């Protein structure tokens, strides 16, 4: 039997610039990952790619440099449904980090409660083809029923064409769900492309729909400094400013162009130009989804 070739991906830029824009107190990196260290937290056997280690210490140092005090760690397919590395990182943060897990469809309720106690507030599903393609929608709907009482949300990693394919499914979702990376639309096709227009309509029509204006390097066709992604982010913010998040996507798995994380912070400030909306996206919106209990205490 011939073993599947696992694609080795590059490390993030080791020299992030100091951003000119200073994020407000409580600013959150709403989408980032920890990988490994692989000797302690092995990668999944069926992984499609293999990254260098990007442990919690490296992420914490980056956030200190960028001026970000909170984070949402998103389980990536390279670790599969073993959320151990993410849970370990969250535990070390003393409440400053939350998580979004990947789970098996037959995960026990006891395990979901354990994840909740460990700081997890959502479940992620990959629809993108290079990471395995569409999950079973029946399984997703079953998971929705199970996590609704917990106050969790769905996080959906879609290809642009999935926005059309799953339009009815997305329209009917009754709990908050987040579309990653601006729906991975291509700047080549302009803001008039059907997938982007349908994403805007989804945000306007379904009050449960959220979006992340992360991953400009995944939207761009011109490359650095990814300015061709700005109009897409601006349109999404205009459509639903109370349901937008931003994140670095550190350490940037499977990208064509490796971004500089400091430059991404400044690019966010170009996408969102007024301080009130910046605070909403960096502080208030993530608090609603991930630190809701702190709101209730006030």
Order of alpha helices (4+ residues) and beta strands (2+ residues): beta-beta-beta-alpha-beta-alpha-beta-alpha-beta-alpha-beta-alpha-alpha-beta-alpha-beta-alpha-alpha-beta-alpha-alpha-alpha-alpha
